[in-house]
Amino acid sequence: MSTHRPLRLSRRSLLLSSVPLVLSAAPARGNAPETSRPGPFPAQDPEMVREMVGVSHGQVARVKELVGMHRTLAASHVGNREIAEFLLANGARPTIFSAAMLGHLDAVKAYIAASPGVQKIKGPHSITLLRHAMAGGVEAKPVLEYLKTVEGADDRLPVQPLSADDLAKLKGSYESGVEIAVDREQLTFGCGGRTPRLAHLGSYEFYPAGAEHVRIRFAAAPAGVTLTVHDTGVVLTAKKTG
């Protein structure tokens, strides 16, 4: 018998977001009219955030337009040098990943010297630090060559392929509003507006991009397919419904 609870993973987990501050209205007193509760604050329009992530891959003009309207969106970049430099100039926080991609060798060395082991931390979408330097091209080649000598800068979990039959078996709708879809021969996990890609570790065990400690496991039986999400214990069990 399956159980399904609201999908509430830990702060390190699949959702990859901090809990927003919610401003609650004071309770009504006497005959005073009740005030409706505002939505989460502070927060960006989810549709705009999704657009920003998408256009940051290369649509420079639209990035500048969005940042001009909402400068706090300047926290998103995915490796395009012109866009990354523009966002940093408009208030985005520099990180070891942006330093690696932009070819800032001294900064990368300083990060690693100050925090030994930081080179093992994955960036957005579980991309390694060394792969950020690779994305930087010629300007980042000195960083790339340096990171090749640093243990752990390109540690990646082994990923196994899935057959067309496997993809067809696992994709579909599940309890608790989970949607498993296929995008470019890879599964995605849709829930709560987020659709991270799933990397297959073998035997129908996956982790979502950006959360390597989370495990999503599928079990196929004559009664149907069931998935479980593990994040320091089972946090969700859901049967396939369609």
N, C-alpha and C positions, 0 to 999 in steps of 0.2 A: 504494500500500500504506500503510495507516494505522499510525501508531505511537501508543501510549498509555502514558504514564508516570504515576506517582502524582501527584495534583494537589497540588503544593507551590508556592504562589505566594509572592511576596515579602511582607515585613512590611507594605507599603503596599497590599496587593492585596485580591483578592476575599474572602479568608477574614477579613480585618479583625480579627485577633486576634494577641496576642503569644504567643510560645512559652512554655508553662508550665514551671516548674522541676520537674524529675523527680528524685526521690530514688532512687538505685539502691542495691540491697543490696550489701554487700561480698561478694566471691567467697568461696565455702566453702573452708576449709582443713582438711586432714586428713580426719578422720571427722565433722567438724562438719556438722550438717544444713544444707542449702541454704535460704536465705530467699527467698521469692517477692518479686518486684519490686513495690513499691507503685505505684499509679496516679499520674497527674499531680498535683502538689501545689505551691502551693495552687490549688484550682479549685472552682468551684461545680457543683452538680448541673445538667447541661445542661437537664433537663426543668424544673427550678425557674427557671432563668434565662429560658427561653422563656416560662414562665407570667408571670414578672415583667414582661417586655417587653410581653406582651399586656394584662395588667390595668392597666398604667401608662397606658393610653389613657383610663381613666375609672373603674375599679373601686377607689375609694378604700379601702373597708374591707379588701379583700384585699391591697392594697399595704401597708397598715399591719400586717396580720397577718404577711406575709412578711418585712417589714423587722424586725418584732419578733423573729422567729426567726433571721434572718440579716441583720444590719445591713450587711454588706458589699454586699448587693444594692442599697444605696441609691445606686448609681452610675447607675441607669436612670431616665430620665424622657423623656417625649415631648410635652410641651407643655401638660398639664393643670395649671393654676395651683395648685390645692389640693394635688395630689400633688407637684408640683415643690417647693413650699415645705416640705411635710412631709419630703421626702427630703433637702433641703438642711439642715433642722434636725437630721437624723439622720446627718449625716456625708458626704453627697454633695458632690463638689467643684463649686463654682460655675464656670461657663464663660461665655464671651461669648454663647453661645447661650441659656443660662438667663437671663443678664442682659437680653438683648434681649426674650425672651418675657415676663419679669416686669416690664418697663418701667423698668429701672434705667439711665436715660439717661447719667448721669455715669460709670457703670462701663463702658458700651459705648464712650463717647468716650475713656475712659482706655485701654482695650484697644487701640483703633485708633491713638491717639497714641503708645503705647509700642511697638507692632508694626505699622508701616504695611504695608498689604496683607492684614492678618489678616481683614479683612471679606470677602475673596474665598474664604476657606476654607469648604468645605461642612460642614454638620453631619450628624447621623445621616440615613441614607437619601438623602444628597446634597441635603438641604434647605438653601437659602441662608439667610444671616443675616437678610435682610429678611423672608423668609417666616416665620422664628421670631417676629419682631416682629408680623407680621400675626396669627399665632396667639394672641398675647397680648391681643388685643381692645382695649377702651377704655383700660385701664391702660397699655398699651404704645404707644399712638398717638404720643406724643412721640418715642419711639425710631424708630417707623416713618417719621415725617416726616423725622427726621434722616437715616436710612439712605437715603432717596430721593435725598439730595444727595451720597451717598458713592459714588464710582465702584466698581463691582465687587461691591456688596453683594447684588445679585440676578442675577449672571451665571449663566445656565443654558445647557446644550447644547441645541440644537434637537432635538426628538423627533418622529419620524414615526409615523403610524398603521400598523397591520397589518390586513390583511383576514382574514376568517374562514378563507379558503383558506390564507393564509400561516401562521396559527396552527396549523391542522390539519397542515400540511406539516412544521413544525418541532418540534412537541411530540412527546414519546415518550421511550423509554429509549435511552441511548447507552452505548458502551463506557466503562470506568473508573468505572462506578457513577453516571454523570450522568443525572439525570432532568429533562427540560424539560417543564414543565407550564404550564397556562393559568389565570390568576386575574384575573377582571374584565377580560378582553380584553387582558391583558398576559402575556408569558412570564415564568416564573420559572426560575432555575437551581438545581437541587437536587443537592448533593454534600456529604458529610460532615456531614449534619445541618443545613446552612444552605440557605435557599431565597430568596436575594435576587431582587427584581424586576429585569427587564431592560428598559432604555430603548432604543428602536429609533432609531438615527441615520440609517437608510436603507440600502438594498441589503443587508439581512440582517446588518447590523453593529450590535452592542449594547454597552452597558456596564452592569454591575451596580450597583444602588443602593448608594451609599456608596463606590464605587471608580471614579471617572470616568476614571482613566488606563488601566484594564483594558479590553480589547476582546474580545468574544466574537463570532466570525464564523461564519456558516453558509454552506455551499456545497451547492446542490442539483444533482445530476447523475443521469443514467439509472440509475447503479449504486446510488444512495441519497444520503442527506443526511449530511454530515460537518460537525462543528463544530471550531473551533480557539480556544483561549484564549491571548491575547497579553498578556504582562506583562513588558515589556522583553525581547521575544523570545517565541517560541512555547513555552508550557509544557505544553500538552495538545492532542492531536489525537484525536478519537473519532468513530467511525461510529455512525449510528443503527441500533439493533438491533431495535427494536420500537415 
